[in-house]
Amino acid sequence: MSLMSFNDVLIGRRRVLGVSCATLLQSVGASGAEDYEFDGMPDSSEPDFGPHFMERGNSEPSHDDRLLAEILLRDKIPSVGRPIDIARAFLSDEFPERFRGRWPTPGPWNPVISTFLDGVGFPESPDLIPWCAAFVGWCLHRGNKPTTGLASAQSFLSPNSPLRQTDTPREGDLAVFVLRIADSDEETTNGHVGFVSQVPNQAGVGLRLLAGNQSVRANGRLFHSVISDVPYNFVGRPFVMEYKHTNTRVYLKLKGWVSV
């Protein structure tokens, strides 16, 4: 992994949020979603991660948790099949919710997420590192498909990517988003990536994204940085984050589709 990629994912609270992107609830207007309630960004302009955000996932998991994570990935997640079906297995009743996302603070990191990050050059990594691309890459590799081996969502649109772009996405393909600055429309190197679980119609309505490092609201609670299958807009509503050491209004925008 290049120094630039490393710096992009390890800078600070709001910069980490910027790389995560999906963690900032860009899926809005999702009335009719089966399990979740979406209301866009909270009033505070960013999710409330609490005062110990950077402390979460900073300690090593226990031996028992490591062993359980290995067993779950081995026995509960298919080792063959379409990558999107492999990703869906994480949402099945047989895979404990506790291992689907970032663990609360203070405490250890989730060894399942650490396994995803190991595949993109972050061995034994805390789960505060943005991991949407790592999750997609792990599922692609598990399904015997090529991947970029990088922690960057934008790497799937790179000319060096082993996957080809497409103008006609199908269920199971990838949707890649880029983070743009609202005032200047400048494109950043940050973004988000996930599997298309529902193809949008010709008007661009109906896209659903199955991905890691997303946030969902369920039963009145907000769950951050989890594997989820959620509705997405092609253009998300603006929010505020720190970009180049300045509080900046940014938004997520669909950049391209990738055939799997």
C-alpha atoms as an extended CHARMM CRD file, in Angstrom:
* protein
*
       260  EXT
         1         1  MET       CA              0.0000000000        0.0000000000        0.0000000000  PROA      1               0.0000000000
         2         2  SER       CA              1.2750000000        3.4380000000       -0.8820000000  PROA      2               0.0000000000
         3         3  LEU       CA              2.0330000000        6.1220000000        1.6830000000  PROA      3               0.0000000000
         4         4  MET       CA             -0.8020000000        8.1850000000        0.2380000000  PROA      4               0.0000000000
         5         5  SER       CA             -3.3050000000        5.3750000000        0.8240000000  PROA      5               0.0000000000
         6         6  PHE       CA             -2.0290000000        4.9340000000        4.3670000000  PROA      6               0.0000000000
         7         7  ASN       CA             -2.3550000000        8.6440000000        5.1250000000  PROA      7               0.0000000000
         8         8  ASP       CA             -5.8520000000        8.7360000000        3.6630000000  PROA      8               0.0000000000
         9         9  VAL       CA             -7.1280000000        6.2760000000        6.2530000000  PROA      9               0.0000000000
        10        10  LEU       CA             -5.1690000000        7.2590000000        9.3660000000  PROA      10              0.0000000000
        11        11  ILE       CA             -5.4700000000       10.9620000000       10.0760000000  PROA      11              0.0000000000
        12        12  GLY       CA             -8.1420000000       12.0060000000       12.5340000000  PROA      12              0.0000000000
        13        13  ARG       CA            -11.6960000000       11.7130000000       13.6760000000  PROA      13              0.0000000000
        14        14  ARG       CA            -13.4010000000       13.6690000000       10.9500000000  PROA      14              0.0000000000
        15        15  ARG       CA            -10.9070000000       12.6040000000        8.3040000000  PROA      15              0.0000000000
        16        16  VAL       CA            -11.6220000000        8.9950000000        9.2240000000  PROA      16              0.0000000000
        17        17  LEU       CA            -15.3020000000        9.7720000000        8.8770000000  PROA      17              0.0000000000
        18        18  GLY       CA            -14.5790000000       11.2370000000        5.4740000000  PROA      18              0.0000000000
        19        19  VAL       CA            -12.9030000000        8.0720000000        4.2850000000  PROA      19              0.0000000000
        20        20  SER       CA            -15.6790000000        5.9800000000        5.7350000000  PROA      20              0.0000000000
        21        21  CYS       CA            -18.3390000000        8.1150000000        4.0720000000  PROA      21              0.0000000000
        22        22  ALA       CA            -21.0650000000        5.5270000000        4.3620000000  PROA      22              0.0000000000
        23        23  THR       CA            -20.7830000000        5.8380000000        8.1110000000  PROA      23              0.0000000000
        24        24  LEU       CA            -22.2620000000        9.3000000000        7.6470000000  PROA      24              0.0000000000
        25        25  LEU       CA            -25.7160000000        8.0520000000        6.6530000000  PROA      25              0.0000000000
        26        26  GLN       CA            -25.7930000000        9.1530000000        3.0610000000  PROA      26              0.0000000000
        27        27  SER       CA            -28.6980000000        6.7980000000        2.3440000000  PROA      27              0.0000000000
        28        28  VAL       CA            -31.6870000000        9.0800000000        2.7410000000  PROA      28              0.0000000000
        29        29  GLY       CA            -35.3890000000        8.9430000000        2.0190000000  PROA      29              0.0000000000
        30        30  ALA       CA            -35.6230000000        5.2030000000        2.4600000000  PROA      30              0.0000000000
        31        31  SER       CA            -39.2450000000        4.8690000000        3.4040000000  PROA      31              0.0000000000
        32        32  GLY       CA            -40.3660000000        1.3030000000        3.0190000000  PROA      32              0.0000000000
        33        33  ALA       CA            -37.0510000000       -0.2340000000        4.0160000000  PROA      33              0.0000000000
        34        34  GLU       CA            -37.7600000000       -3.5950000000        5.5950000000  PROA      34              0.0000000000
        35        35  ASP       CA            -35.6710000000       -3.4770000000        8.7530000000  PROA      35              0.0000000000
        36        36  TYR       CA            -34.3170000000        0.0170000000        9.1040000000  PROA      36              0.0000000000
        37        37  GLU       CA            -35.4740000000        3.5900000000        9.4150000000  PROA      37              0.0000000000
        38        38  PHE       CA            -33.3990000000        6.2370000000        7.6150000000  PROA      38              0.0000000000
        39        39  ASP       CA            -33.6700000000        9.9510000000        8.1940000000  PROA      39              0.0000000000
        40        40  GLY       CA            -30.4850000000       11.2850000000        6.6440000000  PROA      40              0.0000000000
        41        41  MET       CA            -27.8940000000       13.1610000000        8.6390000000  PROA      41              0.0000000000
        42        42  PRO       CA            -28.5940000000       13.9180000000       12.2950000000  PROA      42              0.0000000000
        43        43  ASP       CA            -29.2040000000       17.5250000000       13.3240000000  PROA      43              0.0000000000
        44        44  SER       CA            -25.6280000000       17.8510000000       14.6170000000  PROA      44              0.0000000000
        45        45  SER       CA            -24.3430000000       17.4710000000       11.0130000000  PROA      45              0.0000000000
        46        46  GLU       CA            -22.4080000000       14.3210000000       11.8510000000  PROA      46              0.0000000000
        47        47  PRO       CA            -23.2100000000       11.1730000000       13.8370000000  PROA      47              0.0000000000
        48        48  ASP       CA            -22.5270000000       11.3440000000       17.5470000000  PROA      48              0.0000000000
        49        49  PHE       CA            -19.7490000000        8.8390000000       18.1000000000  PROA      49              0.0000000000
        50        50  GLY       CA            -19.1910000000       10.1150000000       21.6320000000  PROA      50              0.0000000000
        51        51  PRO       CA            -15.9930000000       11.4650000000       23.1970000000  PROA      51              0.0000000000
        52        52  HSD       CA            -14.0520000000        8.2210000000       22.8500000000  PROA      52              0.0000000000
        53        53  PHE       CA            -14.4160000000        7.6560000000       19.1080000000  PROA      53              0.0000000000
        54        54  MET       CA            -10.7060000000        7.1850000000       18.4720000000  PROA      54              0.0000000000
        55        55  GLU       CA            -10.4170000000        4.8550000000       21.4350000000  PROA      55              0.0000000000
        56        56  ARG       CA            -12.7780000000        2.2670000000       20.0600000000  PROA      56              0.0000000000
        57        57  GLY       CA            -11.1020000000       -0.8320000000       18.7250000000  PROA      57              0.0000000000
        58        58  ASN       CA             -7.6480000000        0.1250000000       19.9630000000  PROA      58              0.0000000000
        59        59  SER       CA             -6.9010000000       -2.9970000000       22.0010000000  PROA      59              0.0000000000
        60        60  GLU       CA             -6.4020000000       -6.5670000000       20.8850000000  PROA      60              0.0000000000
        61        61  PRO       CA             -9.3500000000       -8.9660000000       21.0440000000  PROA      61              0.0000000000
        62        62  SER       CA             -9.2550000000      -11.9160000000       23.3950000000  PROA      62              0.0000000000
        63        63  HSD       CA             -8.0920000000      -15.3600000000       22.3290000000  PROA      63              0.0000000000
        64        64  ASP       CA            -11.6720000000      -16.6240000000       22.5660000000  PROA      64              0.0000000000
        65        65  ASP       CA            -13.0020000000      -13.8510000000       20.3290000000  PROA      65              0.0000000000
        66        66  ARG       CA            -10.2680000000      -14.4760000000       17.7750000000  PROA      66              0.0000000000
        67        67  LEU       CA            -11.0690000000      -18.1760000000       17.7500000000  PROA      67              0.0000000000
        68        68  LEU       CA            -14.8120000000      -17.5530000000       17.4490000000  PROA      68              0.0000000000
        69        69  ALA       CA            -14.2360000000      -15.1370000000       14.5530000000  PROA      69              0.0000000000
        70        70  GLU       CA            -12.1700000000      -17.7660000000       12.7370000000  PROA      70              0.0000000000
        71        71  ILE       CA            -14.8790000000      -20.3830000000       13.2610000000  PROA      71              0.0000000000
        72        72  LEU       CA            -17.6420000000      -18.0410000000       12.0930000000  PROA      72              0.0000000000
        73        73  LEU       CA            -15.7850000000      -17.0600000000        8.9180000000  PROA      73              0.0000000000
        74        74  ARG       CA            -14.9280000000      -20.6830000000        8.2180000000  PROA      74              0.0000000000
        75        75  ASP       CA            -18.2850000000      -22.2950000000        8.9580000000  PROA      75              0.0000000000
        76        76  LYS       CA            -20.9460000000      -19.6030000000        8.4730000000  PROA      76              0.0000000000
        77        77  ILE       CA            -19.6900000000      -17.7840000000        5.3830000000  PROA      77              0.0000000000
        78        78  PRO       CA            -19.6910000000      -19.6780000000        2.0390000000  PROA      78              0.0000000000
        79        79  SER       CA            -16.3010000000      -20.3500000000        0.4880000000  PROA      79              0.0000000000
        80        80  VAL       CA            -17.7530000000      -20.5270000000       -3.0220000000  PROA      80              0.0000000000
        81        81  GLY       CA            -20.4200000000      -18.6260000000       -4.9180000000  PROA      81              0.0000000000
        82        82  ARG       CA            -21.1490000000      -15.0760000000       -5.9750000000  PROA      82              0.0000000000
        83        83  PRO       CA            -19.3880000000      -12.4180000000       -3.9000000000  PROA      83              0.0000000000
        84        84  ILE       CA            -22.6920000000      -10.6660000000       -3.1390000000  PROA      84              0.0000000000
        85        85  ASP       CA            -24.1360000000      -13.9130000000       -1.7600000000  PROA      85              0.0000000000
        86        86  ILE       CA            -21.0260000000      -14.3070000000        0.3610000000  PROA      86              0.0000000000
        87        87  ALA       CA            -21.6050000000      -10.7550000000        1.6300000000  PROA      87              0.0000000000
        88        88  ARG       CA            -25.2780000000      -11.5210000000        2.3660000000  PROA      88              0.0000000000
        89        89  ALA       CA            -24.2580000000      -14.4370000000        4.5770000000  PROA      89              0.0000000000
        90        90  PHE       CA            -22.9770000000      -11.9130000000        7.1260000000  PROA      90              0.0000000000
        91        91  LEU       CA            -26.5780000000      -10.7050000000        7.5330000000  PROA      91              0.0000000000
        92        92  SER       CA            -28.0300000000      -14.1570000000        8.1400000000  PROA      92              0.0000000000
        93        93  ASP       CA            -29.3380000000      -15.2140000000       11.5180000000  PROA      93              0.0000000000
        94        94  GLU       CA            -26.4650000000      -17.6840000000       11.7870000000  PROA      94              0.0000000000
        95        95  PHE       CA            -23.8790000000      -14.9000000000       11.8790000000  PROA      95              0.0000000000
        96        96  PRO       CA            -23.9770000000      -13.0480000000       15.2270000000  PROA      96              0.0000000000
        97        97  GLU       CA            -24.7610000000       -9.3370000000       15.0170000000  PROA      97              0.0000000000
        98        98  ARG       CA            -21.9040000000       -8.6460000000       17.4260000000  PROA      98              0.0000000000
        99        99  PHE       CA            -19.3700000000       -9.6070000000       14.7550000000  PROA      99              0.0000000000
       100       100  ARG       CA            -20.9680000000       -7.5700000000       11.9370000000  PROA      100             0.0000000000
       101       101  GLY       CA            -19.5080000000       -4.2030000000       12.8530000000  PROA      101             0.0000000000
       102       102  ARG       CA            -17.1850000000       -2.0340000000       14.8780000000  PROA      102             0.0000000000
       103       103  TRP       CA            -17.2050000000       -2.7740000000       18.5850000000  PROA      103             0.0000000000
       104       104  PRO       CA            -18.0010000000       -0.0680000000       21.1610000000  PROA      104             0.0000000000
       105       105  THR       CA            -15.4620000000        1.7860000000       23.1990000000  PROA      105             0.0000000000
       106       106  PRO       CA            -13.5560000000        1.2380000000       25.3100000000  PROA      106             0.0000000000
       107       107  GLY       CA            -12.5930000000       -2.2380000000       24.2410000000  PROA      107             0.0000000000
       108       108  PRO       CA            -10.9650000000       -4.4580000000       21.6420000000  PROA      108             0.0000000000
       109       109  TRP       CA            -11.3470000000       -4.3610000000       17.8960000000  PROA      109             0.0000000000
       110       110  ASN       CA            -13.5880000000       -6.8130000000       16.0690000000  PROA      110             0.0000000000
       111       111  PRO       CA            -11.3600000000       -9.6330000000       14.7590000000  PROA      111             0.0000000000
       112       112  VAL       CA            -13.7160000000      -10.1740000000       11.8070000000  PROA      112             0.0000000000
       113       113  ILE       CA            -13.0870000000       -6.6340000000       10.5420000000  PROA      113             0.0000000000
       114       114  SER       CA             -9.4020000000       -7.1010000000       11.2570000000  PROA      114             0.0000000000
       115       115  THR       CA             -9.4950000000      -10.1250000000        8.9370000000  PROA      115             0.0000000000
       116       116  PHE       CA            -10.9280000000       -7.9600000000        6.1430000000  PROA      116             0.0000000000
       117       117  LEU       CA             -8.2020000000       -5.3550000000        6.6820000000  PROA      117             0.0000000000
       118       118  ASP       CA             -5.4960000000       -8.0070000000        6.6790000000  PROA      118             0.0000000000
       119       119  GLY       CA             -6.2960000000       -8.5900000000        3.0120000000  PROA      119             0.0000000000
       120       120  VAL       CA             -5.5280000000       -4.9780000000        2.0800000000  PROA      120             0.0000000000
       121       121  GLY       CA             -2.2310000000       -4.5840000000        3.8750000000  PROA      121             0.0000000000
       122       122  PHE       CA             -3.3000000000       -3.7930000000        7.4390000000  PROA      122             0.0000000000
       123       123  PRO       CA             -2.5210000000       -6.9750000000        9.4260000000  PROA      123             0.0000000000
       124       124  GLU       CA             -3.7690000000       -6.9660000000       13.0140000000  PROA      124             0.0000000000
       125       125  SER       CA             -5.4420000000       -3.6220000000       12.4450000000  PROA      125             0.0000000000
       126       126  PRO       CA             -7.8690000000       -1.8270000000       14.7450000000  PROA      126             0.0000000000
       127       127  ASP       CA            -11.3700000000       -1.5940000000       13.3400000000  PROA      127             0.0000000000
       128       128  LEU       CA            -11.3860000000        2.2100000000       13.4350000000  PROA      128             0.0000000000
       129       129  ILE       CA             -9.7030000000        2.0800000000       10.0040000000  PROA      129             0.0000000000
       130       130  PRO       CA            -12.3280000000        2.5210000000        7.2480000000  PROA      130             0.0000000000
       131       131  TRP       CA            -13.0610000000       -0.9170000000        5.8680000000  PROA      131             0.0000000000
       132       132  CYS       CA            -15.7040000000       -0.7640000000        3.0980000000  PROA      132             0.0000000000
       133       133  ALA       CA            -13.1700000000       -1.6060000000        0.3640000000  PROA      133             0.0000000000
       134       134  ALA       CA            -11.5770000000       -4.2720000000        2.5550000000  PROA      134             0.0000000000
       135       135  PHE       CA            -14.9600000000       -5.9650000000        3.0280000000  PROA      135             0.0000000000
       136       136  VAL       CA            -15.7110000000       -5.9130000000       -0.7090000000  PROA      136             0.0000000000
       137       137  GLY       CA            -12.2310000000       -7.2040000000       -1.4940000000  PROA      137             0.0000000000
       138       138  TRP       CA            -12.5400000000      -10.0350000000        1.0180000000  PROA      138             0.0000000000
       139       139  CYS       CA            -15.8750000000      -11.1580000000       -0.4730000000  PROA      139             0.0000000000
       140       140  LEU       CA            -14.4930000000      -10.9640000000       -4.0160000000  PROA      140             0.0000000000
       141       141  HSD       CA            -11.4630000000      -13.0400000000       -3.0700000000  PROA      141             0.0000000000
       142       142  ARG       CA            -13.6580000000      -15.5460000000       -1.2190000000  PROA      142             0.0000000000
       143       143  GLY       CA            -15.7600000000      -15.8880000000       -4.3560000000  PROA      143             0.0000000000
       144       144  ASN       CA            -12.6570000000      -16.4820000000       -6.5080000000  PROA      144             0.0000000000
       145       145  LYS       CA            -12.9550000000      -13.1080000000       -8.2210000000  PROA      145             0.0000000000
       146       146  PRO       CA            -10.0970000000      -10.6490000000       -8.7810000000  PROA      146             0.0000000000
       147       147  THR       CA             -9.7750000000       -7.6190000000       -6.5270000000  PROA      147             0.0000000000
       148       148  THR       CA             -7.4530000000       -4.6610000000       -6.1200000000  PROA      148             0.0000000000
       149       149  GLY       CA             -5.9570000000       -5.6060000000       -2.7590000000  PROA      149             0.0000000000
       150       150  LEU       CA             -6.2290000000       -1.9730000000       -1.6290000000  PROA      150             0.0000000000
       151       151  ALA       CA             -8.1540000000       -0.2260000000        1.1510000000  PROA      151             0.0000000000
       152       152  SER       CA             -9.3500000000        2.5210000000       -1.2150000000  PROA      152             0.0000000000
       153       153  ALA       CA            -12.8680000000        2.4700000000       -2.6440000000  PROA      153             0.0000000000
       154       154  GLN       CA            -11.5910000000        4.4340000000       -5.6550000000  PROA      154             0.0000000000
       155       155  SER       CA             -9.1350000000        1.6420000000       -6.4770000000  PROA      155             0.0000000000
       156       156  PHE       CA            -11.9890000000       -0.3140000000       -8.0740000000  PROA      156             0.0000000000
       157       157  LEU       CA            -12.2750000000        2.4020000000      -10.7440000000  PROA      157             0.0000000000
       158       158  SER       CA             -8.5360000000        2.6640000000      -11.3000000000  PROA      158             0.0000000000
       159       159  PRO       CA             -7.1000000000        1.7560000000      -14.7210000000  PROA      159             0.0000000000
       160       160  ASN       CA             -5.0200000000       -0.8020000000      -12.8330000000  PROA      160             0.0000000000
       161       161  SER       CA             -8.0680000000       -2.5580000000      -11.4120000000  PROA      161             0.0000000000
       162       162  PRO       CA             -8.5360000000       -6.1400000000      -12.6500000000  PROA      162             0.0000000000
       163       163  LEU       CA            -12.2880000000       -5.4940000000      -12.8160000000  PROA      163             0.0000000000
       164       164  ARG       CA            -13.9350000000       -3.6650000000      -15.6930000000  PROA      164             0.0000000000
       165       165  GLN       CA            -16.3870000000       -0.7880000000      -15.4510000000  PROA      165             0.0000000000
       166       166  THR       CA            -19.8900000000       -1.0450000000      -16.8410000000  PROA      166             0.0000000000
       167       167  ASP       CA            -22.7440000000        1.3070000000      -17.7650000000  PROA      167             0.0000000000
       168       168  THR       CA            -25.4210000000       -1.3180000000      -17.0960000000  PROA      168             0.0000000000
       169       169  PRO       CA            -25.0800000000       -2.5700000000      -13.5340000000  PROA      169             0.0000000000
       170       170  ARG       CA            -26.5870000000       -5.8360000000      -12.4740000000  PROA      170             0.0000000000
       171       171  GLU       CA            -27.3380000000       -7.2310000000       -9.0590000000  PROA      171             0.0000000000
       172       172  GLY       CA            -24.0000000000       -8.2350000000       -7.5570000000  PROA      172             0.0000000000
       173       173  ASP       CA            -21.9230000000       -5.5800000000       -9.3210000000  PROA      173             0.0000000000
       174       174  LEU       CA            -20.1680000000       -2.7860000000       -7.4410000000  PROA      174             0.0000000000
       175       175  ALA       CA            -21.2600000000        0.8180000000       -6.9870000000  PROA      175             0.0000000000
       176       176  VAL       CA            -18.4120000000        3.2430000000       -6.2930000000  PROA      176             0.0000000000
       177       177  PHE       CA            -19.0350000000        6.6420000000       -4.7030000000  PROA      177             0.0000000000
       178       178  VAL       CA            -16.6810000000        9.5960000000       -4.4380000000  PROA      178             0.0000000000
       179       179  LEU       CA            -16.6380000000       12.3230000000       -1.8190000000  PROA      179             0.0000000000
       180       180  ARG       CA            -16.9400000000       15.8040000000       -3.3480000000  PROA      180             0.0000000000
       181       181  ILE       CA            -16.6290000000       19.2730000000       -1.8350000000  PROA      181             0.0000000000
       182       182  ALA       CA            -20.0220000000       20.9500000000       -1.9380000000  PROA      182             0.0000000000
       183       183  ASP       CA            -18.9300000000       24.5360000000       -2.5740000000  PROA      183             0.0000000000
       184       184  SER       CA            -16.4140000000       23.8690000000       -5.3610000000  PROA      184             0.0000000000
       185       185  ASP       CA            -17.5700000000       20.4220000000       -6.5310000000  PROA      185             0.0000000000
       186       186  GLU       CA            -13.9190000000       19.3620000000       -6.2250000000  PROA      186             0.0000000000
       187       187  GLU       CA            -13.4760000000       15.6010000000       -6.1850000000  PROA      187             0.0000000000
       188       188  THR       CA            -11.5100000000       14.0960000000       -3.2970000000  PROA      188             0.0000000000
       189       189  THR       CA             -9.7150000000       10.7550000000       -3.1380000000  PROA      189             0.0000000000
       190       190  ASN       CA            -12.1650000000        9.4510000000       -0.5230000000  PROA      190             0.0000000000
       191       191  GLY       CA            -15.3070000000        7.4740000000       -1.1530000000  PROA      191             0.0000000000
       192       192  HSD       CA            -17.3350000000        4.3440000000       -0.5540000000  PROA      192             0.0000000000
       193       193  VAL       CA            -17.9250000000        1.0210000000       -2.3340000000  PROA      193             0.0000000000
       194       194  GLY       CA            -20.4320000000       -1.7980000000       -1.9970000000  PROA      194             0.0000000000
       195       195  PHE       CA            -22.3820000000       -4.4720000000       -3.8260000000  PROA      195             0.0000000000
       196       196  VAL       CA            -25.5160000000       -3.5220000000       -5.7740000000  PROA      196             0.0000000000
       197       197  SER       CA            -28.2280000000       -5.5230000000       -4.0510000000  PROA      197             0.0000000000
       198       198  GLN       CA            -31.0220000000       -3.7990000000       -5.9600000000  PROA      198             0.0000000000
       199       199  VAL       CA            -30.5380000000       -2.1910000000       -9.3610000000  PROA      199             0.0000000000
       200       200  PRO       CA            -32.0190000000        1.3170000000       -9.6840000000  PROA      200             0.0000000000
       201       201  ASN       CA            -34.6280000000        2.0700000000      -12.3200000000  PROA      201             0.0000000000
       202       202  GLN       CA            -34.0170000000        4.2970000000      -15.3470000000  PROA      202             0.0000000000
       203       203  ALA       CA            -34.8120000000        7.3570000000      -13.2470000000  PROA      203             0.0000000000
       204       204  GLY       CA            -32.0320000000        6.4140000000      -10.8350000000  PROA      204             0.0000000000
       205       205  VAL       CA            -34.3990000000        5.4100000000       -8.0480000000  PROA      205             0.0000000000
       206       206  GLY       CA            -34.2570000000        2.2310000000       -6.0060000000  PROA      206             0.0000000000
       207       207  LEU       CA            -30.5480000000        1.5640000000       -5.5810000000  PROA      207             0.0000000000
       208       208  ARG       CA            -29.6690000000       -0.5760000000       -2.5760000000  PROA      208             0.0000000000
       209       209  LEU       CA            -26.1190000000       -1.1500000000       -1.4110000000  PROA      209             0.0000000000
       210       210  LEU       CA            -24.8230000000       -4.1420000000        0.5390000000  PROA      210             0.0000000000
       211       211  ALA       CA            -21.5570000000       -3.0180000000        2.0990000000  PROA      211             0.0000000000
       212       212  GLY       CA            -19.3990000000       -2.7680000000        5.1720000000  PROA      212             0.0000000000
       213       213  ASN       CA            -18.7530000000        0.3420000000        7.2250000000  PROA      213             0.0000000000
       214       214  GLN       CA            -22.2870000000        1.6710000000        6.8310000000  PROA      214             0.0000000000
       215       215  SER       CA            -24.6460000000        3.0480000000        9.4710000000  PROA      215             0.0000000000
       216       216  VAL       CA            -28.2240000000        2.0030000000       10.0790000000  PROA      216             0.0000000000
       217       217  ARG       CA            -30.9850000000        3.0670000000       12.4390000000  PROA      217             0.0000000000
       218       218  ALA       CA            -32.9210000000        0.1670000000       13.8900000000  PROA      218             0.0000000000
       219       219  ASN       CA            -35.4070000000        0.1280000000       16.7540000000  PROA      219             0.0000000000
       220       220  GLY       CA            -34.6590000000        3.7550000000       17.5220000000  PROA      220             0.0000000000
       221       221  ARG       CA            -30.8930000000        3.2030000000       17.8060000000  PROA      221             0.0000000000
       222       222  LEU       CA            -28.1110000000        4.2530000000       15.4630000000  PROA      222             0.0000000000
       223       223  PHE       CA            -25.5660000000        1.5450000000       14.6830000000  PROA      223             0.0000000000
       224       224  HSD       CA            -22.2870000000        2.7870000000       13.2350000000  PROA      224             0.0000000000
       225       225  SER       CA            -19.8130000000        1.0450000000       10.9690000000  PROA      225             0.0000000000
       226       226  VAL       CA            -21.6260000000       -2.2260000000       10.3380000000  PROA      226             0.0000000000
       227       227  ILE       CA            -22.3350000000       -4.5690000000        7.4410000000  PROA      227             0.0000000000
       228       228  SER       CA            -25.7710000000       -3.6450000000        6.1140000000  PROA      228             0.0000000000
       229       229  ASP       CA            -28.0180000000       -3.6540000000        3.0480000000  PROA      229             0.0000000000
       230       230  VAL       CA            -29.4610000000       -0.1480000000        2.6880000000  PROA      230             0.0000000000
       231       231  PRO       CA            -31.0860000000        2.2270000000        0.1710000000  PROA      231             0.0000000000
       232       232  TYR       CA            -28.8050000000        4.8090000000       -1.4570000000  PROA      232             0.0000000000
       233       233  ASN       CA            -29.2360000000        7.9780000000       -3.4720000000  PROA      233             0.0000000000
       234       234  PHE       CA            -26.9710000000        8.7380000000       -6.4220000000  PROA      234             0.0000000000
       235       235  VAL       CA            -26.1920000000       12.0620000000       -4.7340000000  PROA      235             0.0000000000
       236       236  GLY       CA            -26.1840000000       12.2810000000       -0.9430000000  PROA      236             0.0000000000
       237       237  ARG       CA            -27.0810000000       15.3100000000        1.1520000000  PROA      237             0.0000000000
       238       238  PRO       CA            -24.1680000000       17.5470000000        2.2210000000  PROA      238             0.0000000000
       239       239  PHE       CA            -22.5860000000       17.2160000000        5.6320000000  PROA      239             0.0000000000
       240       240  VAL       CA            -19.6290000000       18.8050000000        7.4080000000  PROA      240             0.0000000000
       241       241  MET       CA            -16.2830000000       17.1220000000        7.9940000000  PROA      241             0.0000000000
       242       242  GLU       CA            -12.6640000000       18.1520000000        8.3630000000  PROA      242             0.0000000000
       243       243  TYR       CA            -10.8880000000       18.1420000000        5.0070000000  PROA      243             0.0000000000
       244       244  LYS       CA             -7.3420000000       19.4890000000        4.6900000000  PROA      244             0.0000000000
       245       245  HSD       CA             -7.5930000000       20.7870000000        8.2650000000  PROA      245             0.0000000000
       246       246  THR       CA            -10.7230000000       22.8600000000        7.5460000000  PROA      246             0.0000000000
       247       247  ASN       CA            -14.3840000000       22.1450000000        8.3140000000  PROA      247             0.0000000000
       248       248  THR       CA            -15.8220000000       21.6080000000        4.8530000000  PROA      248             0.0000000000
       249       249  ARG       CA            -19.2440000000       20.8060000000        3.4130000000  PROA      249             0.0000000000
       250       250  VAL       CA            -18.9910000000       17.6280000000        1.3750000000  PROA      250             0.0000000000
       251       251  TYR       CA            -21.2980000000       15.0690000000       -0.1850000000  PROA      251             0.0000000000
       252       252  LEU       CA            -21.1820000000       11.5970000000       -1.7020000000  PROA      252             0.0000000000
       253       253  LYS       CA            -21.8620000000       11.1110000000       -5.3940000000  PROA      253             0.0000000000
       254       254  LEU       CA            -22.0430000000        7.9610000000       -7.4660000000  PROA      254             0.0000000000
       255       255  LYS       CA            -18.9310000000        7.7820000000       -9.6590000000  PROA      255             0.0000000000
       256       256  GLY       CA            -19.2420000000        4.4820000000      -11.4790000000  PROA      256             0.0000000000
       257       257  TRP       CA            -20.2870000000        0.8610000000      -11.6810000000  PROA      257             0.0000000000
       258       258  VAL       CA            -17.9470000000       -2.1190000000      -11.7580000000  PROA      258             0.0000000000
       259       259  SER       CA            -18.8450000000       -5.4950000000      -13.2360000000  PROA      259             0.0000000000
       260       260  VAL       CA            -18.2340000000       -8.5230000000      -11.0180000000  PROA      260             0.0000000000
